[in-house]
Amino acid sequence: MIEPHAPAPPGSPPSWGGPCGPEAPARLPVRPAVGRFLVLAGVFACAACGLVYELELVALASYLIGDSVTQASVVLSVMVFAMGLGSLAAKRLRGLAAAGFGALEAALALVGGSSAMLLYAVFAWTGGWGGLWADGPRILLVAFSLAIGVLIGAEVPLLMELIQRVRRQDPGGAVADLFAADYVGALVGGLAFPFVLLPFLGQLTGALLTGTVNAVVGAALVLGLFRRDLTRRARWLLLIANAVVLALLATATVLADDFERAARHAVYGQDVRVAVRTDVQEVVLTGDTDGRPLDLFLDGRLRVRGSDERRYHEALVHPAMSGPHARVLILGGGDGLAAREVLRHPGTGRVDLLEADPGLARLARRDPGLSALNEHAFGDARVHVLTGDAFHRLRSTPSATYDVVISDLPDPGLTASTKLYSQEFYGLLRRVLAPDGRLAVHAGPVAARPRAFWTVDATLRAAGLPATAYRVAARHPGSAPGTDRAAADLRAPRGWGFLLAARTAPALRLDPAAPRPHTLTPDALDRDARDAARTRIPGLPPSTLPHPRY
């Protein structure tokens, strides 16, 4: 693709790949100083796009598959390895640096820009919830990480060649300039993803826009600055390739909303009633029409099944409310359903609900279906919604503030929740509990993940809160929800495991002065405790902030 030139005589210094002979600068349409600035600006933009692709893969994989630590490790390690392969492969393109870089950026824009949409499509339409194609999202994740890593790794040698073609300098200085622009671009891309692209555009449109920027920058740099290094045929091929890439990305951007709705229906069914993205997570409500029960999904994980939620919330709340309960703290519970059960007990004075996602609490207050399910708990003057980091809030809470603490949090195996199941966090809860206070903890399914469940028990004991375990079976058959999205049918959990903790091991009982629960009886509670005790795994170490064990 480069115009031919006479070969260098033996012993000559190496050529920089241009048509003007050994060590000859490129025939630029601008002064060398301006050309050098434009190359470094291109390095900056390409580095920003590359980091956005990495973060987008990590975020989407964590959302679709679960366990963000594992997904981040897979994506980053595979990508860094692939960058090394790409850097080695680019050595063969140094003589065609301008044309090679242009083709490389077009390919990277198409692969990186479309990666989120394709990964989501495989998850939604090939059985991402389980079955024959359960490993499809994982395989595609590794494939994209490998492909994007190879393309990003090939950028640096070619850019090094181009910057030397503009104005030759010592290799050390050229490397310093190149990597300075690269690292600053990575900083901008890393900040733009969580603070601009994700909240304002979402994962799909954000990735497509990033691919568009990548293609435009690559084409502008090569066709604008180094066009004289290319043959006429090469210029047209590069122009057509970038036009096709931009057309594909633009078409996908226009169709992104329709695609997302179709994919959401493929995942959740056709009765999606509400789908919103708050500042924290995606919230989806299904059902509550034509006699169908309401289901609540948070980031794709089933958190409330309307036909079965009362069994969960009564088991979580009622044993802890047997005793003084004038002051109650609910951790999580933004759906208002735990608060509904707390408010059923006479003598409840104040209920503080500490929810990380205020958007969920607003939806639970305003949505007709969800507010009816929680019996308008947020309209009760005794309920006070608090937001912010739970650690910070509890550190500033006076000792012995609460008679009861209800921990209505996701599975401890979810990375975002792990710190709220740590010994340090339970130490803070012990401090804010009254001397005879009780703490009820949702600790995940006992049968599906007994080790995680009994690690929560060991962690409570290490914090000075011995616990009594019990579990409640769900009415609907199916797999228990978990951190691995592709390995579980999230629509029908088998059951839930709970721990009731206090400064001395508490007895499981129901408050005789409270209204009778719909699904829970004293005999059933005793039976649930015996069932859970049979699964005990002794000798497990506690989970701490520096050493999480879930």
VEXDREN-2710 file (C-alpha; in Angstrom, 1 decimal):
% VEXDREN-2710
k/r/px/py/pz
1/MET/0.0/0.0/0.0
2/ILE/3.0/2.2/0.4
3/GLU/4.5/3.7/-2.8
4/PRO/7.7/1.9/-3.8
5/HIS/11.1/3.5/-3.2
6/ALA/14.7/2.5/-3.7
7/PRO/16.1/0.0/-1.2
8/ALA/18.6/1.3/1.3
9/PRO/22.2/0.4/0.6
10/PRO/23.9/-2.1/2.9
11/GLY/25.0/-0.5/6.2
12/SER/22.5/2.3/6.0
13/PRO/20.5/3.4/9.1
14/PRO/17.1/1.8/9.2
15/SER/14.2/3.4/7.3
16/TRP/11.1/4.7/9.1
17/GLY/8.8/3.0/6.5
18/GLY/8.2/6.1/4.3
19/PRO/8.5/6.4/0.6
20/CYS/11.2/9.1/0.8
21/GLY/14.1/6.9/1.7
22/PRO/16.1/6.1/4.9
23/GLU/15.6/8.5/7.7
24/ALA/13.6/10.8/5.5
25/PRO/10.6/12.5/7.1
26/ALA/7.1/12.0/5.9
27/ARG/5.8/14.3/3.2
28/LEU/3.3/16.1/5.5
29/PRO/0.8/18.8/4.6
30/VAL/1.7/20.6/7.8
31/ARG/4.8/21.7/9.6
32/PRO/6.6/18.9/11.6
33/ALA/5.7/20.5/15.0
34/VAL/2.0/20.5/14.1
35/GLY/2.2/17.0/12.7
36/ARG/3.8/15.7/15.9
37/PHE/1.1/17.4/18.0
38/LEU/-1.6/15.8/15.8
39/VAL/0.0/12.3/16.2
40/LEU/0.1/12.7/20.0
41/ALA/-3.5/13.9/20.0
42/GLY/-4.4/10.7/18.1
43/VAL/-2.5/8.7/20.6
44/PHE/-4.5/10.4/23.4
45/ALA/-7.9/9.7/21.7
46/CYS/-7.1/6.1/20.8
47/ALA/-5.9/5.4/24.4
48/ALA/-9.1/6.9/25.8
49/CYS/-11.2/4.7/23.5
50/GLY/-9.1/1.6/24.3
51/LEU/-9.7/2.0/28.1
52/VAL/-13.4/2.5/27.6
53/TYR/-13.6/-0.8/25.7
54/GLU/-11.9/-2.5/28.6
55/LEU/-14.1/-1.0/31.3
56/GLU/-17.2/-1.6/29.2
57/LEU/-16.4/-5.3/28.9
58/VAL/-15.7/-5.6/32.6
59/ALA/-19.0/-3.8/33.5
60/LEU/-21.2/-5.7/31.1
61/ALA/-19.6/-9.0/32.0
62/SER/-20.2/-8.3/35.7
63/TYR/-23.8/-7.4/35.0
64/LEU/-24.5/-10.4/32.7
65/ILE/-22.4/-13.1/34.3
66/GLY/-21.8/-11.9/37.9
67/ASP/-18.8/-11.8/40.3
68/SER/-17.2/-8.6/39.2
69/VAL/-13.8/-9.5/40.6
70/THR/-13.6/-12.7/38.5
71/GLN/-14.8/-10.9/35.3
72/ALA/-12.4/-8.0/35.8
73/SER/-9.5/-10.4/36.3
74/VAL/-10.5/-12.4/33.1
75/VAL/-10.9/-9.4/30.9
76/LEU/-7.8/-7.5/32.1
77/SER/-5.5/-10.5/32.1
78/VAL/-6.6/-11.7/28.7
79/MET/-6.4/-8.2/27.3
80/VAL/-2.9/-7.5/28.6
81/PHE/-1.7/-10.8/27.3
82/ALA/-3.3/-10.1/23.9
83/MET/-1.7/-6.6/23.8
84/GLY/1.7/-8.3/23.9
85/LEU/0.7/-10.5/21.0
86/GLY/-0.5/-7.5/19.1
87/SER/2.7/-5.6/19.7
88/LEU/4.7/-8.5/18.3
89/ALA/2.5/-8.9/15.3
90/ALA/2.7/-5.1/14.5
91/LYS/6.5/-5.5/13.9
92/ARG/5.6/-6.9/10.5
93/LEU/3.6/-3.8/9.6
94/ARG/6.2/-1.2/10.4
95/GLY/7.0/-0.7/6.8
96/LEU/3.3/0.0/6.2
97/ALA/2.8/2.1/9.3
98/ALA/0.3/4.6/8.0
99/ALA/-1.9/2.2/6.1
100/GLY/-1.6/-0.4/8.9
101/PHE/-2.6/2.0/11.6
102/GLY/-5.6/3.2/9.5
103/ALA/-6.8/-0.4/9.0
104/LEU/-6.2/-1.2/12.6
105/GLU/-8.3/1.6/13.9
106/ALA/-11.2/0.8/11.6
107/ALA/-11.1/-2.8/12.9
108/LEU/-10.8/-1.7/16.5
109/ALA/-13.7/0.7/16.2
110/LEU/-16.0/-2.0/14.7
111/VAL/-15.0/-4.7/17.2
112/GLY/-14.8/-2.5/20.3
113/GLY/-17.9/-0.4/19.4
114/SER/-20.1/-3.5/18.8
115/SER/-18.8/-5.6/21.6
116/ALA/-21.4/-4.6/24.2
117/MET/-24.3/-5.1/21.8
118/LEU/-23.1/-8.5/20.6
119/LEU/-22.3/-9.7/24.1
120/TYR/-25.8/-8.7/25.3
121/ALA/-27.4/-10.3/22.3
122/VAL/-25.7/-13.6/23.0
123/PHE/-26.7/-13.5/26.6
124/ALA/-30.4/-12.6/25.8
125/TRP/-31.0/-14.9/22.8
126/THR/-28.8/-18.0/23.3
127/GLY/-29.9/-19.0/26.8
128/GLY/-27.7/-16.8/28.9
129/TRP/-29.7/-17.9/31.9
130/GLY/-28.5/-21.5/31.5
131/GLY/-28.8/-24.5/29.3
132/LEU/-26.8/-25.6/26.3
133/TRP/-25.5/-22.1/25.6
134/ALA/-24.8/-21.2/29.2
135/ASP/-21.1/-20.6/28.4
136/GLY/-21.8/-18.4/25.4
137/PRO/-21.4/-15.1/27.2
138/ARG/-18.1/-16.3/28.7
139/ILE/-16.7/-17.5/25.5
140/LEU/-17.6/-14.3/23.7
141/LEU/-16.2/-12.2/26.6
142/VAL/-12.8/-13.9/26.2
143/ALA/-12.9/-13.6/22.4
144/PHE/-13.6/-9.9/22.6
145/SER/-10.9/-9.3/25.2
146/LEU/-8.4/-11.2/23.0
147/ALA/-9.4/-9.4/19.8
148/ILE/-9.5/-5.9/21.4
149/GLY/-6.2/-6.5/23.2
150/VAL/-4.4/-7.6/20.1
151/LEU/-5.6/-4.5/18.2
152/ILE/-4.7/-2.1/21.1
153/GLY/-1.3/-3.7/21.5
154/ALA/-0.6/-3.3/17.8
155/GLU/-1.2/0.5/18.0
156/VAL/1.9/1.4/19.9
157/PRO/4.6/0.2/17.5
158/LEU/2.8/1.7/14.6
159/LEU/2.3/5.0/16.4
160/MET/6.0/5.0/17.3
161/GLU/6.8/4.6/13.7
162/LEU/4.5/7.4/12.7
163/ILE/5.8/9.9/15.2
164/GLN/9.4/9.2/14.1
165/ARG/8.3/9.7/10.5
166/VAL/7.1/13.2/11.4
167/ARG/10.3/14.3/13.1
168/ARG/13.0/11.8/14.1
169/GLN/14.2/12.0/17.7
170/ASP/16.0/9.7/20.0
171/PRO/14.0/6.6/20.8
172/GLY/13.9/7.3/24.6
173/GLY/12.3/10.8/24.0
174/ALA/9.8/9.4/21.4
175/VAL/8.7/6.6/23.8
176/ALA/8.3/9.1/26.7
177/ASP/6.1/11.4/24.5
178/LEU/4.1/8.5/23.2
179/PHE/3.4/7.0/26.6
180/ALA/2.7/10.3/28.2
181/ALA/-0.1/10.9/25.7
182/ASP/-1.3/7.3/26.0
183/TYR/-1.5/7.5/29.8
184/VAL/-3.3/10.8/29.9
185/GLY/-5.8/9.5/27.3
186/ALA/-6.3/6.4/29.4
187/LEU/-7.1/8.7/32.4
188/VAL/-9.7/10.6/30.4
189/GLY/-11.3/7.4/29.1
190/GLY/-11.3/5.9/32.5
191/LEU/-13.1/8.9/34.0
192/ALA/-15.4/9.4/31.1
193/PHE/-16.8/5.8/31.3
194/PRO/-18.4/5.9/34.8
195/PHE/-19.2/9.6/34.9
196/VAL/-20.3/10.4/31.4
197/LEU/-20.9/7.5/29.1
198/LEU/-22.5/5.0/31.5
199/PRO/-25.0/7.4/33.2
200/PHE/-25.9/9.4/30.2
201/LEU/-25.7/7.0/27.3
202/GLY/-25.7/3.5/28.8
203/GLN/-23.4/0.7/28.0
204/LEU/-24.6/-0.1/24.4
205/THR/-24.8/3.5/23.0
206/GLY/-21.6/4.5/25.0
207/ALA/-19.6/1.7/23.3
208/LEU/-21.0/2.5/19.9
209/LEU/-20.1/6.2/20.3
210/THR/-16.6/5.3/21.5
211/GLY/-16.2/3.2/18.3
212/THR/-17.3/6.1/16.2
213/VAL/-14.7/8.4/17.8
214/ASN/-12.0/5.7/17.3
215/ALA/-12.8/5.3/13.6
216/VAL/-12.9/9.1/13.0
217/VAL/-9.7/9.8/14.8
218/GLY/-7.8/6.9/13.0
219/ALA/-9.1/7.9/9.6
220/ALA/-8.5/11.6/10.1
221/LEU/-4.9/11.0/11.3
222/VAL/-3.9/8.7/8.4
223/LEU/-5.9/10.2/5.5
224/GLY/-5.3/13.8/6.7
225/LEU/-1.7/13.7/7.8
226/PHE/-0.1/10.7/6.1
227/ARG/-2.1/10.5/2.9
228/ARG/0.9/11.1/0.7
229/ASP/2.4/7.9/2.1
230/LEU/-0.5/5.9/0.6
231/THR/-1.2/4.9/-2.9
232/ARG/-4.4/6.2/-4.5
233/ARG/-5.9/2.7/-4.2
234/ALA/-5.0/2.4/-0.5
235/ARG/-6.6/5.8/0.3
236/TRP/-9.8/4.7/-1.3
237/LEU/-9.8/1.4/0.4
238/LEU/-9.2/3.0/3.7
239/LEU/-11.9/5.6/3.1
240/ILE/-14.5/3.0/2.1
241/ALA/-13.6/0.7/5.1
242/ASN/-14.1/3.6/7.5
243/ALA/-17.3/4.7/5.8
244/VAL/-18.7/1.2/6.2
245/VAL/-17.6/1.0/9.9
246/LEU/-19.2/4.4/10.6
247/ALA/-22.4/3.4/8.8
248/LEU/-22.6/0.2/10.8
249/LEU/-22.0/2.0/14.1
250/ALA/-24.5/4.7/13.3
251/THR/-27.1/2.2/12.3
252/ALA/-26.6/0.2/15.5
253/THR/-26.8/3.5/17.5
254/VAL/-30.2/4.4/15.9
255/LEU/-31.5/0.9/16.6
256/ALA/-30.0/0.6/20.1
257/ASP/-33.2/1.5/22.0
258/ASP/-35.3/-1.0/19.9
259/PHE/-32.6/-3.6/20.4
260/GLU/-32.4/-3.1/24.1
261/ARG/-36.2/-3.4/24.4
262/ALA/-36.2/-6.6/22.4
263/ALA/-33.3/-8.1/24.4
264/ARG/-35.0/-7.1/27.6
265/HIS/-38.1/-8.9/26.6
266/ALA/-36.0/-12.0/25.6
267/VAL/-34.5/-12.0/29.1
268/TYR/-37.5/-11.0/31.3
269/GLY/-40.4/-12.0/29.1
270/GLN/-43.0/-9.9/27.3
271/ASP/-44.6/-8.4/30.4
272/VAL/-41.8/-5.8/31.2
273/ARG/-43.8/-2.9/32.7
274/VAL/-41.0/-0.6/34.1
275/ALA/-37.3/-0.5/33.1
276/VAL/-35.2/2.3/34.4
277/ARG/-31.6/2.9/35.1
278/THR/-30.9/4.7/38.4
279/ASP/-27.6/6.1/39.4
280/VAL/-26.8/2.7/40.9
281/GLN/-28.4/-0.1/38.9
282/GLU/-31.0/-1.2/36.4
283/VAL/-34.4/-1.7/37.9
284/VAL/-37.0/-3.8/36.0
285/LEU/-40.6/-4.5/37.0
286/THR/-42.5/-7.2/35.3
287/GLY/-46.1/-8.5/35.7
288/ASP/-48.7/-6.8/37.8
289/THR/-51.1/-6.9/34.8
290/ASP/-53.7/-9.4/33.8
291/GLY/-53.4/-11.2/37.1
292/ARG/-49.6/-11.8/36.8
293/PRO/-47.6/-11.3/40.0
294/LEU/-45.2/-8.4/40.1
295/ASP/-41.4/-9.4/39.9
296/LEU/-38.6/-7.0/40.7
297/PHE/-35.2/-7.4/39.1
298/LEU/-32.1/-5.4/40.1
299/ASP/-29.3/-5.5/37.5
300/GLY/-31.0/-8.5/36.0
301/ARG/-31.1/-10.5/39.3
302/LEU/-34.5/-11.4/40.7
303/ARG/-34.9/-9.7/44.1
304/VAL/-38.7/-9.9/44.5
305/ARG/-41.1/-12.5/43.2
306/GLY/-44.5/-11.2/43.9
307/SER/-46.1/-14.6/44.3
308/ASP/-43.5/-15.7/46.9
309/GLU/-42.0/-12.6/48.5
310/ARG/-44.2/-12.7/51.6
311/ARG/-42.5/-16.0/52.6
312/TYR/-39.1/-14.3/52.4
313/HIS/-39.9/-11.0/54.1
314/GLU/-42.0/-12.6/56.9
315/ALA/-39.1/-15.0/57.7
316/LEU/-36.6/-12.2/57.6
317/VAL/-38.5/-9.8/59.8
318/HIS/-40.8/-11.4/62.2
319/PRO/-38.3/-13.5/64.3
320/ALA/-36.2/-10.4/64.9
321/MET/-39.2/-8.4/66.0
322/SER/-39.9/-10.7/68.9
323/GLY/-38.7/-8.4/71.7
324/PRO/-38.3/-4.7/72.0
325/HIS/-38.6/-3.0/68.6
326/ALA/-39.3/0.7/69.1
327/ARG/-36.3/1.6/66.9
328/VAL/-35.6/-0.4/63.8
329/LEU/-32.9/-0.1/61.1
330/ILE/-33.4/-1.8/57.7
331/LEU/-30.3/-2.2/55.6
332/GLY/-31.3/-2.3/51.9
333/GLY/-35.0/-3.0/51.5
334/GLY/-35.6/-0.2/49.0
335/ASP/-38.6/-2.0/47.7
336/GLY/-40.4/-1.3/51.0
337/LEU/-41.4/-4.9/51.6
338/ALA/-39.3/-5.4/54.8
339/ALA/-40.6/-2.1/56.1
340/ARG/-44.2/-3.3/55.5
341/GLU/-43.6/-6.3/57.8
342/VAL/-41.9/-4.2/60.4
343/LEU/-44.8/-1.7/60.5
344/ARG/-47.3/-4.6/61.2
345/HIS/-45.9/-4.9/64.7
346/PRO/-47.5/-2.8/67.5
347/GLY/-45.0/-0.6/69.3
348/THR/-42.8/0.2/66.3
349/GLY/-41.7/3.8/66.8
350/ARG/-39.2/4.8/64.1
351/VAL/-37.9/2.8/61.1
352/ASP/-34.7/4.0/59.4
353/LEU/-34.3/2.5/56.0
354/LEU/-30.7/2.8/54.7
355/GLU/-30.8/2.2/51.0
356/ALA/-27.8/2.7/48.6
357/ASP/-30.2/3.4/45.7
358/PRO/-32.6/6.3/46.3
359/GLY/-34.0/5.7/42.9
360/LEU/-35.4/2.3/43.9
361/ALA/-37.0/3.8/47.0
362/ARG/-38.6/6.5/44.9
363/LEU/-40.0/3.9/42.5
364/ALA/-41.3/1.8/45.4
365/ARG/-43.1/4.9/46.7
366/ARG/-44.6/6.0/43.4
367/ASP/-45.2/2.9/41.2
368/PRO/-48.8/1.8/41.7
369/GLY/-48.0/-1.9/41.6
370/LEU/-44.9/-1.9/43.9
371/SER/-46.4/0.6/46.3
372/ALA/-49.5/-1.6/46.6
373/LEU/-47.3/-4.6/47.3
374/ASN/-45.5/-2.8/50.1
375/GLU/-48.8/-1.5/51.4
376/HIS/-47.6/2.1/50.9
377/ALA/-45.0/1.7/53.6
378/PHE/-43.1/4.8/52.5
379/GLY/-46.2/6.9/53.2
380/ASP/-46.0/6.0/56.9
381/ALA/-44.5/8.9/58.9
382/ARG/-42.5/6.5/61.0
383/VAL/-40.4/5.4/57.9
384/HIS/-37.3/7.6/57.2
385/VAL/-35.3/6.8/54.1
386/LEU/-31.5/7.3/54.5
387/THR/-29.0/7.2/51.7
388/GLY/-25.2/6.9/51.5
389/ASP/-22.5/4.5/52.4
390/ALA/-23.5/2.1/55.1
391/PHE/-20.1/2.1/56.7
392/HIS/-19.9/5.9/56.9
393/ARG/-23.5/6.1/58.3
394/LEU/-22.9/3.5/61.0
395/ARG/-19.7/5.0/62.1
396/SER/-21.5/8.3/62.8
397/THR/-24.5/6.5/64.5
398/PRO/-24.5/6.6/68.3
399/SER/-24.1/3.4/70.2
400/ALA/-27.2/1.4/71.2
401/THR/-29.4/3.3/68.8
402/TYR/-31.5/0.4/67.5
403/ASP/-33.5/-2.4/69.0
404/VAL/-33.6/-4.3/65.7
405/VAL/-31.5/-4.3/62.6
406/ILE/-32.8/-6.1/59.5
407/SER/-30.1/-6.8/56.8
408/ASP/-32.2/-7.2/53.6
409/LEU/-29.2/-7.3/51.3
410/PRO/-28.3/-9.3/48.2
411/ASP/-26.4/-12.6/48.3
412/PRO/-23.0/-12.2/50.1
413/GLY/-21.3/-13.7/47.1
414/LEU/-22.0/-10.6/45.0
415/THR/-18.8/-8.6/45.1
416/ALA/-20.6/-5.3/45.7
417/SER/-22.2/-6.8/48.8
418/THR/-19.2/-8.6/50.3
419/LYS/-18.1/-5.8/52.5
420/LEU/-21.5/-5.6/54.1
421/TYR/-21.1/-9.2/55.2
422/SER/-17.6/-8.6/56.8
423/GLN/-16.5/-8.9/60.4
424/GLU/-15.8/-5.1/60.4
425/PHE/-19.3/-4.3/59.3
426/TYR/-20.9/-6.6/61.8
427/GLY/-18.7/-5.0/64.5
428/LEU/-20.3/-1.6/63.6
429/LEU/-23.8/-3.2/63.8
430/ARG/-23.0/-4.7/67.2
431/ARG/-22.1/-1.2/68.4
432/VAL/-25.4/0.4/67.3
433/LEU/-27.5/-2.4/68.6
434/ALA/-29.1/-2.0/72.0
435/PRO/-27.8/-4.5/74.7
436/ASP/-30.8/-6.8/74.1
437/GLY/-31.1/-5.9/70.3
438/ARG/-31.4/-8.5/67.5
439/LEU/-29.9/-8.6/64.0
440/ALA/-31.6/-10.5/61.2
441/VAL/-29.4/-11.3/58.2
442/HIS/-30.3/-12.7/54.8
443/ALA/-27.3/-14.9/54.1
444/GLY/-28.1/-16.6/50.8
445/PRO/-29.5/-20.0/50.0
446/VAL/-28.3/-22.7/52.4
447/ALA/-28.7/-25.7/50.1
448/ALA/-27.1/-24.1/47.0
449/ARG/-24.1/-22.5/48.8
450/PRO/-23.8/-23.8/52.3
451/ARG/-20.1/-22.7/52.6
452/ALA/-21.0/-19.0/52.0
453/PHE/-24.0/-19.2/54.3
454/TRP/-22.0/-20.7/57.2
455/THR/-19.2/-18.2/56.6
456/VAL/-21.7/-15.5/57.4
457/ASP/-22.4/-17.3/60.6
458/ALA/-18.7/-17.6/61.4
459/THR/-18.3/-13.9/60.7
460/LEU/-21.1/-12.9/63.0
461/ARG/-19.7/-14.9/65.8
462/ALA/-16.2/-13.4/65.3
463/ALA/-17.9/-10.0/65.7
464/GLY/-19.5/-11.0/69.0
465/LEU/-22.9/-11.8/67.6
466/PRO/-23.7/-15.5/67.9
467/ALA/-26.5/-16.5/65.6
468/THR/-29.3/-19.0/65.1
469/ALA/-29.7/-20.3/61.6
470/TYR/-33.0/-21.1/59.8
471/ARG/-34.1/-21.4/56.2
472/VAL/-37.4/-21.1/54.3
473/ALA/-38.3/-22.9/51.2
474/ALA/-39.8/-21.1/48.2
475/ARG/-43.1/-22.3/46.7
476/HIS/-41.7/-22.3/43.2
477/PRO/-39.2/-24.9/41.9
478/GLY/-36.0/-23.8/40.2
479/SER/-32.4/-22.9/40.9
480/ALA/-31.3/-20.6/43.6
481/PRO/-30.2/-17.1/42.6
482/GLY/-26.5/-16.4/42.8
483/THR/-23.5/-14.6/41.6
484/ASP/-23.1/-16.7/38.4
485/ARG/-25.9/-15.4/36.2
486/ALA/-25.3/-17.9/33.4
487/ALA/-25.6/-20.9/35.7
488/ALA/-28.8/-20.2/37.5
489/ASP/-32.5/-19.8/36.6
490/LEU/-33.0/-16.6/38.5
491/ARG/-36.8/-16.6/38.1
492/ALA/-37.4/-19.3/40.7
493/PRO/-35.2/-19.5/43.7
494/ARG/-35.5/-22.7/45.8
495/GLY/-35.3/-20.9/49.1
496/TRP/-33.5/-18.5/51.4
497/GLY/-31.3/-18.8/54.4
498/PHE/-31.3/-16.5/57.4
499/LEU/-29.4/-15.8/60.6
500/LEU/-30.8/-14.2/63.8
501/ALA/-28.0/-12.8/65.8
502/ALA/-27.6/-11.1/69.2
503/ARG/-25.0/-10.6/71.9
504/THR/-26.2/-14.0/73.3
505/ALA/-27.5/-16.7/71.0
506/PRO/-31.2/-15.8/70.5
507/ALA/-34.1/-18.1/70.5
508/LEU/-36.3/-18.3/67.4
509/ARG/-39.9/-17.3/68.2
510/LEU/-42.7/-15.1/67.0
511/ASP/-44.1/-12.1/68.8
512/PRO/-47.5/-13.2/70.2
513/ALA/-48.7/-9.6/70.3
514/ALA/-48.1/-9.1/66.6
515/PRO/-50.6/-10.0/63.9
516/ARG/-50.2/-13.6/62.8
517/PRO/-47.9/-14.0/59.8
518/HIS/-49.5/-15.3/56.6
519/THR/-46.8/-17.9/55.9
520/LEU/-44.9/-18.5/59.1
521/THR/-45.8/-20.5/62.2
522/PRO/-43.8/-21.4/65.4
523/ASP/-43.7/-25.0/64.4
524/ALA/-42.5/-24.2/60.9
525/LEU/-39.8/-21.9/62.3
526/ASP/-38.5/-24.7/64.6
527/ARG/-38.5/-27.1/61.6
528/ASP/-36.7/-24.5/59.5
529/ALA/-34.0/-24.1/62.1
530/ARG/-33.4/-27.9/62.4
531/ASP/-33.2/-28.2/58.6
532/ALA/-30.6/-25.4/58.4
533/ALA/-28.5/-26.8/61.4
534/ARG/-28.1/-30.1/59.5
535/THR/-26.1/-28.3/56.8
536/ARG/-23.6/-26.7/59.2
537/ILE/-20.0/-26.6/58.1
538/PRO/-17.8/-26.1/61.2
539/GLY/-14.4/-24.4/61.4
540/LEU/-14.9/-21.8/58.7
541/PRO/-12.9/-18.6/59.2
542/PRO/-14.7/-15.2/59.2
543/SER/-14.8/-12.9/56.2
544/THR/-12.9/-9.6/56.6
545/LEU/-12.4/-6.5/54.5
546/PRO/-8.8/-7.4/53.5
547/HIS/-9.7/-11.1/53.2
548/PRO/-13.2/-11.7/51.8
549/ARG/-14.1/-15.4/51.8
550/TYR/-17.4/-15.6/50.0
END
